């Protein structure tokens, strides 16, 4: 199989480091950490606090299709809560940011946090998936 169509999106041969096309929920903005909608195939949503993240929204087109970059390469995200350097678990916060929990926490994505920076009272972390 070379490709699969889900709604009006065709998947096949996309490089996840450049972003995979998703239907983007209208509450999501560029820069949000998103989760998968469990009721609508191929839809990215902010999700509930503690939800397993699928990536970072890098663009949204007028038709609500957009690119979600996976965490395979180093990615910078907004963080809510404490910074954990090194191996950590990543969960969505439900507000477009991510939160870090102990590595191995059920329902979290295992990542390596490279560093953090605070700009205008907002904390950002650079991380990649382990």
GUMI-810090 format. One record per atom (N, C-alpha, C, O): chain; x, y, z; residue in three letters. Coordinates in steps of 0.2 Angstrom, whole numbers, plus 5000, padded with zeros to 4 digits. Example, Ala and Ser with C-alpha at 12.3 -4.5 7.8 and 13.67 -1.06 7.14 Angstrom:
# residues 2
KEZA | chaine | x | y | z | residu
KEZA | A | 5066 | 4972 | 5039 | ALA;
KEZA | A | 5062 | 4978 | 5039 | ALA;
KEZA | A | 5066 | 4984 | 5039 | ALA;
KEZA | A | 5071 | 4983 | 5042 | ALA;
KEZA | A | 5064 | 4989 | 5035 | SER;
KEZA | A | 5068 | 4995 | 5036 | SER;
KEZA | A | 5064 | 5000 | 5039 | SER;
KEZA | A | 5067 | 5006 | 5040 | SER;
***
This chain:
# residues 130
KEZA | chaine | x | y | z | residu
KEZA | A | 5004 | 4994 | 5000 | UNK;
KEZA | A | 5000 | 5000 | 5000 | UNK;
KEZA | A | 5005 | 5006 | 5000 | UNK;
KEZA | A | 5009 | 5007 | 5004 | UNK;
KEZA | A | 5003 | 5011 | 4995 | UNK;
KEZA | A | 5007 | 5017 | 4995 | UNK;
KEZA | A | 5005 | 5023 | 4999 | UNK;
KEZA | A | 5008 | 5027 | 5001 | UNK;
KEZA | A | 4998 | 5023 | 4999 | UNK;
KEZA | A | 4995 | 5028 | 5003 | UNK;
KEZA | A | 4988 | 5026 | 5006 | UNK;
KEZA | A | 4985 | 5021 | 5004 | UNK;
KEZA | A | 4986 | 5030 | 5010 | UNK;
KEZA | A | 4979 | 5029 | 5013 | UNK;
KEZA | A | 4975 | 5036 | 5013 | UNK;
KEZA | A | 4979 | 5041 | 5015 | UNK;
KEZA | A | 4969 | 5036 | 5012 | UNK;
KEZA | A | 4965 | 5042 | 5012 | UNK;
KEZA | A | 4961 | 5042 | 5018 | UNK;
KEZA | A | 4957 | 5037 | 5019 | UNK;
KEZA | A | 4961 | 5048 | 5022 | UNK;
KEZA | A | 4957 | 5048 | 5028 | UNK;
KEZA | A | 4953 | 5055 | 5027 | UNK;
KEZA | A | 4956 | 5060 | 5028 | UNK;
KEZA | A | 4947 | 5055 | 5026 | UNK;
KEZA | A | 4943 | 5061 | 5024 | UNK;
KEZA | A | 4946 | 5064 | 5018 | UNK;
KEZA | A | 4947 | 5061 | 5013 | UNK;
KEZA | A | 4949 | 5070 | 5018 | UNK;
KEZA | A | 4952 | 5073 | 5012 | UNK;
KEZA | A | 4959 | 5074 | 5013 | UNK;
KEZA | A | 4962 | 5078 | 5009 | UNK;
KEZA | A | 4962 | 5070 | 5017 | UNK;
KEZA | A | 4969 | 5070 | 5018 | UNK;
KEZA | A | 4972 | 5063 | 5016 | UNK;
KEZA | A | 4970 | 5058 | 5018 | UNK;
KEZA | A | 4977 | 5063 | 5012 | UNK;
KEZA | A | 4981 | 5057 | 5009 | UNK;
KEZA | A | 4987 | 5057 | 5013 | UNK;
KEZA | A | 4991 | 5061 | 5013 | UNK;
KEZA | A | 4988 | 5051 | 5016 | UNK;
KEZA | A | 4995 | 5050 | 5019 | UNK;
KEZA | A | 4999 | 5045 | 5015 | UNK;
KEZA | A | 4996 | 5040 | 5012 | UNK;
KEZA | A | 5005 | 5045 | 5015 | UNK;
KEZA | A | 5010 | 5041 | 5012 | UNK;
KEZA | A | 5016 | 5044 | 5010 | UNK;
KEZA | A | 5016 | 5049 | 5006 | UNK;
KEZA | A | 5022 | 5042 | 5013 | UNK;
KEZA | A | 5028 | 5045 | 5011 | UNK;
KEZA | A | 5030 | 5051 | 5015 | UNK;
KEZA | A | 5035 | 5054 | 5013 | UNK;
KEZA | A | 5026 | 5053 | 5020 | UNK;
KEZA | A | 5027 | 5059 | 5023 | UNK;
KEZA | A | 5033 | 5058 | 5028 | UNK;
KEZA | A | 5033 | 5053 | 5032 | UNK;
KEZA | A | 5037 | 5063 | 5029 | UNK;
KEZA | A | 5043 | 5063 | 5034 | UNK;
KEZA | A | 5040 | 5066 | 5040 | UNK;
KEZA | A | 5039 | 5072 | 5040 | UNK;
KEZA | A | 5040 | 5062 | 5046 | UNK;
KEZA | A | 5037 | 5064 | 5052 | UNK;
KEZA | A | 5041 | 5070 | 5055 | UNK;
KEZA | A | 5038 | 5074 | 5058 | UNK;
KEZA | A | 5047 | 5071 | 5053 | UNK;
KEZA | A | 5051 | 5076 | 5056 | UNK;
KEZA | A | 5049 | 5083 | 5053 | UNK;
KEZA | A | 5050 | 5088 | 5056 | UNK;
KEZA | A | 5046 | 5082 | 5047 | UNK;
KEZA | A | 5044 | 5089 | 5043 | UNK;
KEZA | A | 5037 | 5090 | 5045 | UNK;
KEZA | A | 5034 | 5095 | 5043 | UNK;
KEZA | A | 5033 | 5085 | 5048 | UNK;
KEZA | A | 5026 | 5086 | 5050 | UNK;
KEZA | A | 5022 | 5082 | 5046 | UNK;
KEZA | A | 5023 | 5081 | 5040 | UNK;
KEZA | A | 5017 | 5079 | 5049 | UNK;
KEZA | A | 5011 | 5075 | 5046 | UNK;
KEZA | A | 5005 | 5079 | 5045 | UNK;
KEZA | A | 5004 | 5083 | 5050 | UNK;
KEZA | A | 5001 | 5079 | 5040 | UNK;
KEZA | A | 4995 | 5083 | 5039 | UNK;
KEZA | A | 4990 | 5080 | 5043 | UNK;
KEZA | A | 4988 | 5074 | 5043 | UNK;
KEZA | A | 4986 | 5084 | 5047 | UNK;
KEZA | A | 4981 | 5082 | 5051 | UNK;
KEZA | A | 4975 | 5087 | 5050 | UNK;
KEZA | A | 4976 | 5093 | 5048 | UNK;
KEZA | A | 4969 | 5085 | 5052 | UNK;
KEZA | A | 4964 | 5090 | 5053 | UNK;
KEZA | A | 4965 | 5093 | 5059 | UNK;
KEZA | A | 4965 | 5090 | 5064 | UNK;
KEZA | A | 4965 | 5100 | 5060 | UNK;
KEZA | A | 4967 | 5103 | 5066 | UNK;
KEZA | A | 4960 | 5106 | 5069 | UNK;
KEZA | A | 4956 | 5110 | 5066 | UNK;
KEZA | A | 4959 | 5104 | 5075 | UNK;
KEZA | A | 4953 | 5107 | 5079 | UNK;
KEZA | A | 4953 | 5115 | 5079 | UNK;
KEZA | A | 4959 | 5118 | 5079 | UNK;
KEZA | A | 4948 | 5118 | 5079 | UNK;
KEZA | A | 4947 | 5125 | 5078 | UNK;
KEZA | A | 4950 | 5129 | 5085 | UNK;
KEZA | A | 4950 | 5135 | 5085 | UNK;
KEZA | A | 4951 | 5125 | 5090 | UNK;
KEZA | A | 4954 | 5128 | 5096 | UNK;
KEZA | A | 4961 | 5128 | 5097 | UNK;
KEZA | A | 4964 | 5131 | 5101 | UNK;
KEZA | A | 4964 | 5125 | 5092 | UNK;
KEZA | A | 4972 | 5124 | 5092 | UNK;
KEZA | A | 4975 | 5130 | 5088 | UNK;
KEZA | A | 4972 | 5132 | 5083 | UNK;
KEZA | A | 4980 | 5132 | 5090 | UNK;
KEZA | A | 4984 | 5137 | 5087 | UNK;
KEZA | A | 4991 | 5135 | 5085 | UNK;
KEZA | A | 4993 | 5130 | 5089 | UNK;
KEZA | A | 4995 | 5138 | 5081 | UNK;
KEZA | A | 5002 | 5136 | 5079 | UNK;
KEZA | A | 5006 | 5136 | 5086 | UNK;
KEZA | A | 5005 | 5141 | 5089 | UNK;
KEZA | A | 5010 | 5131 | 5087 | UNK;
KEZA | A | 5014 | 5131 | 5093 | UNK;
KEZA | A | 5011 | 5127 | 5098 | UNK;
KEZA | A | 5014 | 5125 | 5103 | UNK;
KEZA | A | 5005 | 5124 | 5097 | UNK;
KEZA | A | 5002 | 5120 | 5103 | UNK;
KEZA | A | 5004 | 5113 | 5102 | UNK;
KEZA | A | 5006 | 5110 | 5097 | UNK;
KEZA | A | 5005 | 5110 | 5108 | UNK;
KEZA | A | 5006 | 5103 | 5109 | UNK;
KEZA | A | 4999 | 5100 | 5108 | UNK;
KEZA | A | 4994 | 5102 | 5112 | UNK;
KEZA | A | 4998 | 5095 | 5104 | UNK;
KEZA | A | 4992 | 5092 | 5103 | UNK;
KEZA | A | 4992 | 5084 | 5104 | UNK;
KEZA | A | 4997 | 5081 | 5104 | UNK;
KEZA | A | 4986 | 5082 | 5105 | UNK;
KEZA | A | 4984 | 5074 | 5105 | UNK;
KEZA | A | 4980 | 5072 | 5100 | UNK;
KEZA | A | 4977 | 5076 | 5096 | UNK;
KEZA | A | 4979 | 5066 | 5099 | UNK;
KEZA | A | 4974 | 5063 | 5094 | UNK;
KEZA | A | 4967 | 5063 | 5097 | UNK;
KEZA | A | 4966 | 5061 | 5102 | UNK;
KEZA | A | 4963 | 5065 | 5092 | UNK;
KEZA | A | 4956 | 5065 | 5094 | UNK;
KEZA | A | 4954 | 5057 | 5093 | UNK;
KEZA | A | 4955 | 5054 | 5088 | UNK;
KEZA | A | 4951 | 5054 | 5099 | UNK;
KEZA | A | 4949 | 5047 | 5098 | UNK;
KEZA | A | 4942 | 5046 | 5095 | UNK;
KEZA | A | 4940 | 5040 | 5094 | UNK;
KEZA | A | 4939 | 5051 | 5093 | UNK;
KEZA | A | 4932 | 5050 | 5090 | UNK;
KEZA | A | 4932 | 5052 | 5083 | UNK;
KEZA | A | 4928 | 5050 | 5079 | UNK;
KEZA | A | 4937 | 5056 | 5080 | UNK;
KEZA | A | 4937 | 5058 | 5073 | UNK;
KEZA | A | 4944 | 5056 | 5071 | UNK;
KEZA | A | 4949 | 5059 | 5073 | UNK;
KEZA | A | 4945 | 5052 | 5066 | UNK;
KEZA | A | 4951 | 5050 | 5063 | UNK;
KEZA | A | 4955 | 5056 | 5060 | UNK;
KEZA | A | 4952 | 5060 | 5057 | UNK;
KEZA | A | 4962 | 5055 | 5062 | UNK;
KEZA | A | 4966 | 5060 | 5059 | UNK;
KEZA | A | 4965 | 5067 | 5061 | UNK;
KEZA | A | 4967 | 5072 | 5057 | UNK;
KEZA | A | 4962 | 5068 | 5067 | UNK;
KEZA | A | 4961 | 5075 | 5070 | UNK;
KEZA | A | 4966 | 5076 | 5076 | UNK;
KEZA | A | 4966 | 5072 | 5080 | UNK;
KEZA | A | 4969 | 5082 | 5076 | UNK;
KEZA | A | 4973 | 5084 | 5081 | UNK;
KEZA | A | 4969 | 5089 | 5086 | UNK;
KEZA | A | 4966 | 5094 | 5083 | UNK;
KEZA | A | 4969 | 5088 | 5092 | UNK;
KEZA | A | 4966 | 5092 | 5097 | UNK;
KEZA | A | 4971 | 5094 | 5103 | UNK;
KEZA | A | 4976 | 5091 | 5103 | UNK;
KEZA | A | 4969 | 5099 | 5107 | UNK;
KEZA | A | 4973 | 5100 | 5113 | UNK;
KEZA | A | 4972 | 5095 | 5118 | UNK;
KEZA | A | 4977 | 5093 | 5121 | UNK;
KEZA | A | 4967 | 5091 | 5118 | UNK;
KEZA | A | 4966 | 5086 | 5123 | UNK;
KEZA | A | 4965 | 5087 | 5130 | UNK;
KEZA | A | 4966 | 5093 | 5132 | UNK;
KEZA | A | 4964 | 5083 | 5134 | UNK;
KEZA | A | 4964 | 5084 | 5141 | UNK;
KEZA | A | 4970 | 5084 | 5145 | UNK;
KEZA | A | 4975 | 5082 | 5142 | UNK;
KEZA | A | 4971 | 5087 | 5151 | UNK;
KEZA | A | 4977 | 5087 | 5155 | UNK;
KEZA | A | 4979 | 5080 | 5156 | UNK;
KEZA | A | 4975 | 5076 | 5158 | UNK;
KEZA | A | 4985 | 5078 | 5154 | UNK;
KEZA | A | 4988 | 5072 | 5155 | UNK;
KEZA | A | 4988 | 5067 | 5149 | UNK;
KEZA | A | 4990 | 5062 | 5149 | UNK;
KEZA | A | 4985 | 5070 | 5143 | UNK;
KEZA | A | 4984 | 5066 | 5137 | UNK;
KEZA | A | 4991 | 5065 | 5134 | UNK;
KEZA | A | 4995 | 5069 | 5135 | UNK;
KEZA | A | 4992 | 5059 | 5131 | UNK;
KEZA | A | 4998 | 5058 | 5127 | UNK;
KEZA | A | 4998 | 5062 | 5121 | UNK;
KEZA | A | 4994 | 5062 | 5117 | UNK;
KEZA | A | 5004 | 5066 | 5120 | UNK;
KEZA | A | 5005 | 5071 | 5115 | UNK;
KEZA | A | 5007 | 5067 | 5109 | UNK;
KEZA | A | 5011 | 5062 | 5109 | UNK;
KEZA | A | 5005 | 5070 | 5103 | UNK;
KEZA | A | 5007 | 5067 | 5096 | UNK;
KEZA | A | 5012 | 5071 | 5093 | UNK;
KEZA | A | 5016 | 5069 | 5089 | UNK;
KEZA | A | 5012 | 5078 | 5095 | UNK;
KEZA | A | 5017 | 5082 | 5092 | UNK;
KEZA | A | 5015 | 5090 | 5093 | UNK;
KEZA | A | 5011 | 5091 | 5097 | UNK;
KEZA | A | 5019 | 5094 | 5089 | UNK;
KEZA | A | 5018 | 5101 | 5089 | UNK;
KEZA | A | 5015 | 5104 | 5083 | UNK;
KEZA | A | 5018 | 5102 | 5077 | UNK;
KEZA | A | 5010 | 5108 | 5083 | UNK;
KEZA | A | 5007 | 5111 | 5077 | UNK;
KEZA | A | 5012 | 5116 | 5074 | UNK;
KEZA | A | 5014 | 5121 | 5078 | UNK;
KEZA | A | 5014 | 5115 | 5068 | UNK;
KEZA | A | 5019 | 5120 | 5065 | UNK;
KEZA | A | 5015 | 5125 | 5060 | UNK;
KEZA | A | 5018 | 5130 | 5058 | UNK;
KEZA | A | 5009 | 5123 | 5057 | UNK;
KEZA | A | 5006 | 5127 | 5053 | UNK;
KEZA | A | 4998 | 5125 | 5052 | UNK;
KEZA | A | 4997 | 5119 | 5053 | UNK;
KEZA | A | 4994 | 5130 | 5051 | UNK;
KEZA | A | 4987 | 5128 | 5050 | UNK;
KEZA | A | 4984 | 5132 | 5044 | UNK;
KEZA | A | 4985 | 5138 | 5044 | UNK;
KEZA | A | 4982 | 5129 | 5039 | UNK;
KEZA | A | 4979 | 5132 | 5033 | UNK;
KEZA | A | 4972 | 5134 | 5034 | UNK;
KEZA | A | 4969 | 5132 | 5039 | UNK;
KEZA | A | 4969 | 5138 | 5029 | UNK;
KEZA | A | 4962 | 5141 | 5030 | UNK;
KEZA | A | 4957 | 5135 | 5030 | UNK;
KEZA | A | 4952 | 5136 | 5033 | UNK;
KEZA | A | 4959 | 5129 | 5027 | UNK;
KEZA | A | 4954 | 5124 | 5027 | UNK;
KEZA | A | 4954 | 5119 | 5034 | UNK;
KEZA | A | 4952 | 5114 | 5034 | UNK;
KEZA | A | 4958 | 5122 | 5039 | UNK;
KEZA | A | 4959 | 5118 | 5045 | UNK;
KEZA | A | 4963 | 5112 | 5044 | UNK;
KEZA | A | 4963 | 5108 | 5049 | UNK;
KEZA | A | 4967 | 5111 | 5039 | UNK;
KEZA | A | 4972 | 5106 | 5038 | UNK;
KEZA | A | 4978 | 5109 | 5040 | UNK;
KEZA | A | 4980 | 5115 | 5039 | UNK;
KEZA | A | 4983 | 5105 | 5044 | UNK;
KEZA | A | 4989 | 5108 | 5046 | UNK;
KEZA | A | 4994 | 5103 | 5047 | UNK;
KEZA | A | 4993 | 5097 | 5047 | UNK;
KEZA | A | 5000 | 5105 | 5049 | UNK;
KEZA | A | 5006 | 5100 | 5050 | UNK;
KEZA | A | 5007 | 5099 | 5057 | UNK;
KEZA | A | 5007 | 5104 | 5061 | UNK;
KEZA | A | 5008 | 5093 | 5059 | UNK;
KEZA | A | 5010 | 5092 | 5066 | UNK;
KEZA | A | 5017 | 5088 | 5066 | UNK;
KEZA | A | 5018 | 5083 | 5063 | UNK;
KEZA | A | 5022 | 5092 | 5069 | UNK;
KEZA | A | 5029 | 5089 | 5069 | UNK;
KEZA | A | 5029 | 5084 | 5075 | UNK;
KEZA | A | 5027 | 5086 | 5080 | UNK;
KEZA | A | 5032 | 5078 | 5073 | UNK;
KEZA | A | 5033 | 5073 | 5079 | UNK;
KEZA | A | 5039 | 5076 | 5083 | UNK;
KEZA | A | 5042 | 5081 | 5081 | UNK;
KEZA | A | 5040 | 5072 | 5088 | UNK;
KEZA | A | 5046 | 5074 | 5093 | UNK;
KEZA | A | 5052 | 5070 | 5091 | UNK;
KEZA | A | 5056 | 5069 | 5095 | UNK;
KEZA | A | 5053 | 5068 | 5085 | UNK;
KEZA | A | 5058 | 5064 | 5083 | UNK;
KEZA | A | 5065 | 5068 | 5083 | UNK;
KEZA | A | 5070 | 5065 | 5085 | UNK;
KEZA | A | 5064 | 5074 | 5081 | UNK;
KEZA | A | 5070 | 5079 | 5081 | UNK;
KEZA | A | 5069 | 5083 | 5087 | UNK;
KEZA | A | 5064 | 5084 | 5090 | UNK;
KEZA | A | 5074 | 5087 | 5089 | UNK;
KEZA | A | 5074 | 5092 | 5094 | UNK;
KEZA | A | 5068 | 5097 | 5093 | UNK;
KEZA | A | 5068 | 5100 | 5087 | UNK;
KEZA | A | 5064 | 5098 | 5097 | UNK;
KEZA | A | 5058 | 5102 | 5096 | UNK;
KEZA | A | 5057 | 5107 | 5102 | UNK;
KEZA | A | 5058 | 5104 | 5108 | UNK;
KEZA | A | 5055 | 5113 | 5101 | UNK;
KEZA | A | 5054 | 5118 | 5107 | UNK;
KEZA | A | 5047 | 5118 | 5108 | UNK;
KEZA | A | 5043 | 5120 | 5104 | UNK;
KEZA | A | 5045 | 5117 | 5114 | UNK;
KEZA | A | 5038 | 5118 | 5116 | UNK;
KEZA | A | 5037 | 5122 | 5122 | UNK;
KEZA | A | 5041 | 5123 | 5126 | UNK;
KEZA | A | 5031 | 5125 | 5123 | UNK;
KEZA | A | 5029 | 5129 | 5129 | UNK;
KEZA | A | 5028 | 5123 | 5135 | UNK;
KEZA | A | 5025 | 5118 | 5133 | UNK;
KEZA | A | 5030 | 5125 | 5141 | UNK;
KEZA | A | 5029 | 5120 | 5146 | UNK;
KEZA | A | 5025 | 5123 | 5152 | UNK;
KEZA | A | 5026 | 5129 | 5154 | UNK;
KEZA | A | 5021 | 5119 | 5155 | UNK;
KEZA | A | 5018 | 5121 | 5161 | UNK;
KEZA | A | 5020 | 5116 | 5167 | UNK;
KEZA | A | 5021 | 5110 | 5166 | UNK;
KEZA | A | 5023 | 5119 | 5172 | UNK;
KEZA | A | 5025 | 5115 | 5178 | UNK;
KEZA | A | 5033 | 5115 | 5178 | UNK;
KEZA | A | 5036 | 5119 | 5175 | UNK;
KEZA | A | 5036 | 5110 | 5181 | UNK;
KEZA | A | 5043 | 5110 | 5183 | UNK;
KEZA | A | 5047 | 5107 | 5177 | UNK;
KEZA | A | 5044 | 5103 | 5173 | UNK;
KEZA | A | 5053 | 5110 | 5176 | UNK;
KEZA | A | 5057 | 5107 | 5171 | UNK;
KEZA | A | 5061 | 5101 | 5174 | UNK;
KEZA | A | 5063 | 5101 | 5179 | UNK;
KEZA | A | 5061 | 5096 | 5170 | UNK;
KEZA | A | 5065 | 5090 | 5172 | UNK;
KEZA | A | 5070 | 5089 | 5166 | UNK;
KEZA | A | 5068 | 5087 | 5160 | UNK;
KEZA | A | 5077 | 5090 | 5168 | UNK;
KEZA | A | 5082 | 5089 | 5162 | UNK;
KEZA | A | 5083 | 5081 | 5162 | UNK;
KEZA | A | 5083 | 5077 | 5166 | UNK;
KEZA | A | 5085 | 5079 | 5155 | UNK;
KEZA | A | 5087 | 5072 | 5154 | UNK;
KEZA | A | 5080 | 5069 | 5153 | UNK;
KEZA | A | 5075 | 5072 | 5150 | UNK;
KEZA | A | 5080 | 5062 | 5154 | UNK;
KEZA | A | 5074 | 5058 | 5152 | UNK;
KEZA | A | 5068 | 5060 | 5156 | UNK;
KEZA | A | 5069 | 5061 | 5162 | UNK;
KEZA | A | 5063 | 5061 | 5153 | UNK;
KEZA | A | 5057 | 5063 | 5157 | UNK;
KEZA | A | 5051 | 5060 | 5153 | UNK;
KEZA | A | 5051 | 5058 | 5147 | UNK;
KEZA | A | 5045 | 5060 | 5156 | UNK;
KEZA | A | 5039 | 5059 | 5152 | UNK;
KEZA | A | 5035 | 5065 | 5150 | UNK;
KEZA | A | 5035 | 5070 | 5154 | UNK;
KEZA | A | 5033 | 5065 | 5144 | UNK;
KEZA | A | 5029 | 5071 | 5142 | UNK;
KEZA | A | 5022 | 5070 | 5141 | UNK;
KEZA | A | 5020 | 5065 | 5138 | UNK;
KEZA | A | 5018 | 5074 | 5144 | UNK;
KEZA | A | 5010 | 5074 | 5143 | UNK;
KEZA | A | 5008 | 5081 | 5140 | UNK;
KEZA | A | 5011 | 5086 | 5142 | UNK;
KEZA | A | 5002 | 5081 | 5137 | UNK;
KEZA | A | 4999 | 5087 | 5135 | UNK;
KEZA | A | 4995 | 5090 | 5142 | UNK;
KEZA | A | 4994 | 5086 | 5146 | UNK;
KEZA | A | 4995 | 5096 | 5142 | UNK;
KEZA | A | 4992 | 5100 | 5148 | UNK;
KEZA | A | 4985 | 5102 | 5146 | UNK;
KEZA | A | 4981 | 5103 | 5151 | UNK;
KEZA | A | 4982 | 5102 | 5140 | UNK;
KEZA | A | 4976 | 5103 | 5138 | UNK;
KEZA | A | 4975 | 5111 | 5137 | UNK;
KEZA | A | 4969 | 5113 | 5135 | UNK;
KEZA | A | 4980 | 5115 | 5137 | UNK;
KEZA | A | 4980 | 5122 | 5136 | UNK;
KEZA | A | 4985 | 5124 | 5130 | UNK;
KEZA | A | 4986 | 5129 | 5129 | UNK;
KEZA | A | 4987 | 5118 | 5126 | UNK;
KEZA | A | 4992 | 5119 | 5121 | UNK;
KEZA | A | 4999 | 5119 | 5123 | UNK;
KEZA | A | 5004 | 5119 | 5119 | UNK;
KEZA | A | 5000 | 5118 | 5130 | UNK;
KEZA | A | 5007 | 5117 | 5132 | UNK;
KEZA | A | 5008 | 5110 | 5134 | UNK;
KEZA | A | 5003 | 5106 | 5134 | UNK;
KEZA | A | 5014 | 5108 | 5136 | UNK;
KEZA | A | 5016 | 5101 | 5138 | UNK;
KEZA | A | 5018 | 5102 | 5145 | UNK;
KEZA | A | 5019 | 5107 | 5148 | UNK;
KEZA | A | 5018 | 5096 | 5148 | UNK;
KEZA | A | 5020 | 5096 | 5155 | UNK;
KEZA | A | 5025 | 5089 | 5156 | UNK;
KEZA | A | 5023 | 5084 | 5152 | UNK;
KEZA | A | 5030 | 5090 | 5160 | UNK;
KEZA | A | 5034 | 5084 | 5161 | UNK;
KEZA | A | 5033 | 5081 | 5168 | UNK;
KEZA | A | 5031 | 5084 | 5173 | UNK;
KEZA | A | 5033 | 5074 | 5167 | UNK;
KEZA | A | 5032 | 5070 | 5173 | UNK;
KEZA | A | 5038 | 5065 | 5173 | UNK;
KEZA | A | 5042 | 5065 | 5168 | UNK;
KEZA | A | 5038 | 5061 | 5178 | UNK;
KEZA | A | 5044 | 5056 | 5179 | UNK;
KEZA | A | 5044 | 5051 | 5173 | UNK;
KEZA | A | 5039 | 5049 | 5170 | UNK;
KEZA | A | 5050 | 5050 | 5170 | UNK;
KEZA | A | 5051 | 5045 | 5165 | UNK;
KEZA | A | 5048 | 5039 | 5167 | UNK;
KEZA | A | 5049 | 5036 | 5172 | UNK;
KEZA | A | 5044 | 5036 | 5162 | UNK;
KEZA | A | 5041 | 5029 | 5163 | UNK;
KEZA | A | 5034 | 5030 | 5166 | UNK;
KEZA | A | 5030 | 5025 | 5167 | UNK;
KEZA | A | 5031 | 5036 | 5167 | UNK;
KEZA | A | 5025 | 5037 | 5170 | UNK;
KEZA | A | 5020 | 5035 | 5164 | UNK;
KEZA | A | 5020 | 5036 | 5159 | UNK;
KEZA | A | 5015 | 5031 | 5167 | UNK;
KEZA | A | 5010 | 5028 | 5162 | UNK;
KEZA | A | 5006 | 5034 | 5158 | UNK;
KEZA | A | 5005 | 5039 | 5161 | UNK;
KEZA | A | 5005 | 5033 | 5152 | UNK;
KEZA | A | 5002 | 5038 | 5148 | UNK;
KEZA | A | 5006 | 5044 | 5146 | UNK;
KEZA | A | 5003 | 5049 | 5144 | UNK;
KEZA | A | 5013 | 5043 | 5146 | UNK;
KEZA | A | 5017 | 5049 | 5144 | UNK;
KEZA | A | 5022 | 5046 | 5139 | UNK;
KEZA | A | 5023 | 5040 | 5138 | UNK;
KEZA | A | 5024 | 5051 | 5135 | UNK;
KEZA | A | 5029 | 5050 | 5130 | UNK;
KEZA | A | 5036 | 5051 | 5132 | UNK;
KEZA | A | 5038 | 5056 | 5135 | UNK;
KEZA | A | 5040 | 5046 | 5132 | UNK;
KEZA | A | 5047 | 5046 | 5134 | UNK;
KEZA | A | 5051 | 5051 | 5130 | UNK;
KEZA | A | 5052 | 5050 | 5124 | UNK;
KEZA | A | 5054 | 5056 | 5133 | UNK;
KEZA | A | 5058 | 5061 | 5129 | UNK;
KEZA | A | 5064 | 5063 | 5133 | UNK;
KEZA | A | 5065 | 5061 | 5139 | UNK;
KEZA | A | 5069 | 5066 | 5130 | UNK;
KEZA | A | 5075 | 5068 | 5133 | UNK;
KEZA | A | 5075 | 5076 | 5133 | UNK;
KEZA | A | 5075 | 5079 | 5127 | UNK;
KEZA | A | 5075 | 5079 | 5138 | UNK;
KEZA | A | 5074 | 5086 | 5139 | UNK;
KEZA | A | 5081 | 5089 | 5139 | UNK;
KEZA | A | 5085 | 5088 | 5143 | UNK;
KEZA | A | 5083 | 5093 | 5133 | UNK;
KEZA | A | 5090 | 5095 | 5132 | UNK;
KEZA | A | 5091 | 5101 | 5136 | UNK;
KEZA | A | 5097 | 5102 | 5139 | UNK;
KEZA | A | 5086 | 5106 | 5137 | UNK;
KEZA | A | 5087 | 5112 | 5141 | UNK;
KEZA | A | 5081 | 5116 | 5141 | UNK;
KEZA | A | 5076 | 5114 | 5138 | UNK;
KEZA | A | 5081 | 5122 | 5145 | UNK;
KEZA | A | 5075 | 5126 | 5145 | UNK;
KEZA | A | 5077 | 5133 | 5145 | UNK;
KEZA | A | 5083 | 5135 | 5146 | UNK;
KEZA | A | 5072 | 5137 | 5144 | UNK;
KEZA | A | 5073 | 5145 | 5144 | UNK;
KEZA | A | 5066 | 5148 | 5145 | UNK;
KEZA | A | 5061 | 5146 | 5143 | UNK;
KEZA | A | 5067 | 5153 | 5149 | UNK;
KEZA | A | 5061 | 5157 | 5151 | UNK;
KEZA | A | 5061 | 5164 | 5147 | UNK;
KEZA | A | 5066 | 5168 | 5148 | UNK;
KEZA | A | 5056 | 5165 | 5143 | UNK;
KEZA | A | 5055 | 5172 | 5140 | UNK;
KEZA | A | 5048 | 5175 | 5142 | UNK;
KEZA | A | 5043 | 5171 | 5141 | UNK;
KEZA | A | 5048 | 5181 | 5144 | UNK;
KEZA | A | 5042 | 5184 | 5146 | UNK;
KEZA | A | 5037 | 5180 | 5150 | UNK;
KEZA | A | 5031 | 5179 | 5149 | UNK;
KEZA | A | 5040 | 5177 | 5155 | UNK;
KEZA | A | 5037 | 5173 | 5160 | UNK;
KEZA | A | 5034 | 5166 | 5157 | UNK;
KEZA | A | 5030 | 5163 | 5161 | UNK;
KEZA | A | 5036 | 5164 | 5151 | UNK;
KEZA | A | 5034 | 5158 | 5148 | UNK;
KEZA | A | 5040 | 5153 | 5148 | UNK;
KEZA | A | 5045 | 5156 | 5145 | UNK;
KEZA | A | 5039 | 5147 | 5150 | UNK;
KEZA | A | 5045 | 5143 | 5150 | UNK;
KEZA | A | 5044 | 5138 | 5144 | UNK;
KEZA | A | 5039 | 5136 | 5142 | UNK;
KEZA | A | 5050 | 5138 | 5140 | UNK;
KEZA | A | 5051 | 5133 | 5134 | UNK;
KEZA | A | 5056 | 5128 | 5136 | UNK;
KEZA | A | 5061 | 5129 | 5139 | UNK;
KEZA | A | 5055 | 5122 | 5133 | UNK;
KEZA | A | 5060 | 5117 | 5134 | UNK;
KEZA | A | 5061 | 5114 | 5127 | UNK;
KEZA | A | 5057 | 5114 | 5122 | UNK;
KEZA | A | 5068 | 5112 | 5126 | UNK;
KEZA | A | 5070 | 5109 | 5120 | UNK;
KEZA | A | 5070 | 5101 | 5121 | UNK;
KEZA | A | 5073 | 5099 | 5126 | UNK;
KEZA | A | 5067 | 5097 | 5117 | UNK;
KEZA | A | 5067 | 5090 | 5119 | UNK;
KEZA | A | 5066 | 5086 | 5113 | UNK;
KEZA | A | 5064 | 5089 | 5107 | UNK;
KEZA | A | 5068 | 5080 | 5113 | UNK;
KEZA | A | 5067 | 5075 | 5108 | UNK;
KEZA | A | 5064 | 5068 | 5111 | UNK;
KEZA | A | 5066 | 5067 | 5116 | UNK;
KEZA | A | 5061 | 5064 | 5106 | UNK;
KEZA | A | 5058 | 5058 | 5109 | UNK;
KEZA | A | 5064 | 5053 | 5109 | UNK;
KEZA | A | 5069 | 5053 | 5105 | UNK;
KEZA | A | 5064 | 5049 | 5114 | UNK;
KEZA | A | 5069 | 5044 | 5115 | UNK;
KEZA | A | 5066 | 5037 | 5112 | UNK;
KEZA | A | 5070 | 5032 | 5113 | UNK;
***
